[in-house]
Amino acid sequence: MAETTKPNRQQGIAVRKPGWLSRPLPSDPGFSRTRFLLDGGRLHTVCQEARCPNCGECFSLGTAAFLILGERCTRRCRFCAVTQGTPEGPDPDEPRRVAEAAARMSLDYVVVTSVTRDDLPDGGAGFFAETIRSLRALLPSARIEVLVPDFRGDEGALRTVLEARPDVLNHNLETVARLYPEVRPQAVYARSLELLRRTASRAPDIGVKSGLMLGLGERPDEIEATLRDLLEAGCRIVTLGQYLQPQRGSLDVARFVPPSEFDAWRDAALRMGFDGVASGPLVRSSYHARELSEHGS
């Protein structure tokens, strides 16, 4: 798993991405229809805010990952394109609008995530819970996955989300422990693992999911150790994808990981004991989330 494709750089921006990272521009009616529904509901998606390379495909298929609690994040992770700064107060009508948009899109699997809101006493946990309840009211048969922040380790906040009964709780480690000070300076590796551990312990019927980005400078032994940490914490669904520099000023790509290496990590993770694994250059936490959750249920 040591094959390396190094990016060329120009003024700090990785250029000449390998061909396996190319995606066609969306042009079909499904893409425009999804954009229209989201814009009409005054809703944000992580697909757009994080500049996900799969946005065109997912919107064309009529799916999206809803981003609640506004569009400004209180943290400054160096891998992320979401706007950073002082957010406005939460919109109390947002859970209803998310549910109505999901119903109009006829979603049978709904992914909800948020910016990190360290300015709120509960980190936004109450809004996650209210969004889950609103979705259940309009789409009682839909499965719901929430991708949550670490809530600064607040057990009560996590309990609030779990009591609303999502089907899957996702919290991404994002990278290996050694790189946290550089990649996620306001996060704590052990704290994120503990959130996953508490979820698996207190709600064993809820799927526990996490994800890693590769290409930030991690070593193979560190990836393996991180996967074992996730397993020990009770995580059984994992995603691995290529880090791509989203904007000037974000971390450079240390290397482009070839598809063959992602395939090898998928096989290794399954041998370790994970139930559901998605591993590929363009894999992101919510990409084909419904299909992945069926393996980890």
RAFENVEN-V502757 format. One record per helix or strand of 3 or more residues. SS is the DSSP state (hx for helix, st for strand). FROM is the first residue (numbers start at 0). TO is the last residue. If there is no record, write none. Layout:
# RAFENVEN-V502757
{{SS | FROM | TO} {SS | FROM | TO}}
This chain:
# RAFENVEN-V502757
{{st | 7 | 9} {st | 12 | 14} {hx | 18 | 20} {hx | 28 | 39} {hx | 45 | 48} {hx | 54 | 59} {st | 64 | 67} {hx | 93 | 103} {st | 108 | 113} {hx | 124 | 137} {st | 142 | 146} {hx | 150 | 152} {hx | 154 | 162} {st | 167 | 169} {hx | 176 | 182} {hx | 188 | 201} {st | 206 | 213} {hx | 219 | 231} {st | 236 | 241} {hx | 258 | 271} {st | 275 | 278} {hx | 288 | 295}}
